[in-house]
Amino acid sequence: MSFLILLDTATLLPLIVVFAVMPYLSTPDLQFGIRVPYNFSKQPEFLHLRRQYTILVALLQAIVLTIYVVFFSRIPGLFETFMPILIVPIGFFGYFRARRKTLRLRGHYKQSEHSGGKIIAYMVRDPIRWAPIWFVLPWIELSVFIAIGVLYYPHIPNILATHYGAGGQPNRFSVKSYLTVFELLILVYLPSLILLEAFAMAVLRVLPNRNSRTPRKAGMQMRGFNKAMYQLFIIIACILGLSMFLDSAKEWGLLSGLPIIITTIPVIVIVPLVLLFTVRTGQTGWKLYPGAVEKPNEEQVVDDDQYWTGGLVYHNKEDESLLVPKRYGLGYTFNFGKRFVWILIGIVIATPLIVITLVIIHVL
Amino acid sequence: MKTSAISGWKSQEGYTITIDLNSSKPIYLQICDSVITQIAMGILTPGEKLPSSRRLSSALGINYHTVNRAYSQLIQEGYVTLDRRKRITINEIPEGKRSGFDPIWVERMKVILSEAVSKGFNSDMIMVKIQSILEDIESTKDE
């Protein structure tokens, strides 16, 4: 029981931190998903609003987590699952509350500011190429893990424990074969790796959020951000690979003494890692090149809020981009106004379903 | 436009395309102007490839047909060429013999100069301004 609490706390605590610091990572001209004049984020009223959000959300979430940890053994079964998930709606409640207030605040502020329709796009000449060393890293890792599996194959027991209960006791078994031995590495990890690297490549070409005030700096910062995210995607792929290997090695009896928590640690590390990267770069890289000075153009507020539902979901048929940087949050999001994106999501969801169906038909 | 706009970064790292949605001038012509100005300034150099119309339209947040129209116009006027891989390449600036000013330019210049004259500027003031604009273009080229 205490193991589960530890695991949940280790997963939920970084999530609480992410919700708390998120507005501090947003680009200055995009606050709570709303396009605002550049100096807006320095207004005392807004600073107060942002602080209020962080305190409110972190406090409510911390209360939920504390109740969960303290009363864990006395909570009925259903709440055991749903209580920790409460953290997410609390975070979004705080977000939409702050968003509403930001919108009201900007209304007053915008009237006194220039607002025009000038769009200046800075086209970076030399977008970052896929660095082959980074690209092959997870493949080398996977090859090493498979080589270990092949070498150790004769020593693997004929019955594999493939699933463990909450108490750490195995409760599902499979008969040894190359398919069952490498199930996690080949059937689960390999497709994920291909998908992750495809995204990593796509990310390198993502254009910055429109910034006509300092387009050149924004363009170069986005270039740096894309590079950092490319590396992050590869690191995440490596961590997933390691996690899958540790799980497999436990099944093989190679690391049978390993406590289950060790195999989940790599996955727990991912959220803090993404946060760490974004704290360093800022969302869309606005913290990069702090020393670089670009003479700012006249303030231009281009009204493109209409394409962002809730400041979170982007849908713009006119925009040819499929991946765009998020306005609020970490990383990227899809342009849901494009039919191709829906097809892509359909394929990603359908592929495992088709595989499972085929396997079931084959077995029956 | 100058190199010193961002200290520590080379001007070679990119170029800007500017449009004004509130302007009465068609957007495709604004894109053409942006490209031509930067060819003159030496920011866009002969042989350089312009972004695909889809990419540029994404960056500007406009329809890609508009960018296509701008590119067709630039091809027609001889500033760029569409190569075999369907990429837009900046042409060489012709050296030596010129067949004289294009009558269309003369017409355009006449309109702008007439505007200046009818606003009360005399020819000396206009010449000084023209000289300074040309120097501005040339100075960027030298860097």
Contacts between the chains, C-beta under 8 A, distances in Angstrom:
chain1	res1	chain2	res2	distance
A	116	B	20	7.2
A	116	B	22	5.9
A	117	B	20	5.8
A	117	B	21	3.2
A	117	B	22	4.0
A	117	B	23	7.8
A	118	B	18	6.8
A	118	B	19	7.4
A	118	B	20	4.7
A	118	B	21	7.5
A	118	B	22	7.6
A	119	B	18	7.2
A	119	B	19	5.2
A	119	B	20	7.6
A	119	B	21	6.8
A	119	B	60	5.4
A	119	B	61	6.5
A	120	B	16	5.4
A	120	B	17	7.5
A	120	B	18	4.7
A	121	B	16	6.7
A	121	B	17	5.0
A	121	B	18	7.8
A	121	B	56	7.2
A	121	B	59	3.8
A	121	B	60	5.0
A	122	B	14	5.3
A	122	B	15	7.5
A	122	B	16	5.2
A	123	B	14	5.4
A	123	B	15	5.8
A	123	B	16	7.4
A	123	B	17	6.5
A	123	B	51	5.5
A	123	B	56	7.1
A	123	B	59	6.4
A	124	B	13	6.2
A	124	B	14	4.4
A	125	B	12	6.6
A	125	B	13	5.8
A	125	B	14	5.0
A	125	B	15	7.3
A	125	B	48	8.0
A	126	B	13	6.9
A	207	B	55	7.5
A	207	B	58	5.6
A	207	B	59	5.1
A	210	B	59	7.8
A	210	B	60	8.0
A	210	B	61	6.1
A	215	B	16	5.8
A	216	B	5	6.1
A	216	B	6	5.6
A	216	B	9	7.6
A	216	B	14	6.9
A	216	B	16	6.9
A	217	B	6	6.2
A	219	B	14	5.9
A	220	B	6	7.4
A	220	B	9	6.4
A	220	B	13	6.7
A	220	B	14	7.7
A	289	B	8	7.8
A	289	B	9	8.0
A	291	B	7	7.4
A	291	B	8	6.8
A	292	B	6	4.8
A	292	B	7	6.4
A	292	B	8	5.8
A	292	B	9	6.3
A	293	B	6	6.4
A	293	B	7	5.6
A	294	B	5	5.3
A	294	B	6	4.7
A	295	B	5	5.8
A	302	B	21	7.7
A	302	B	61	7.6
A	304	B	61	6.5
A	316	B	61	7.6
A	318	B	57	7.9
A	318	B	61	7.1
A	318	B	62	6.8
A	318	B	63	5.3
A	319	B	57	7.9
A	319	B	58	5.7
A	319	B	61	6.1
A	320	B	54	4.2
A	320	B	55	7.2
A	320	B	57	5.6
A	320	B	58	4.5
A	320	B	64	5.7
A	321	B	58	4.3
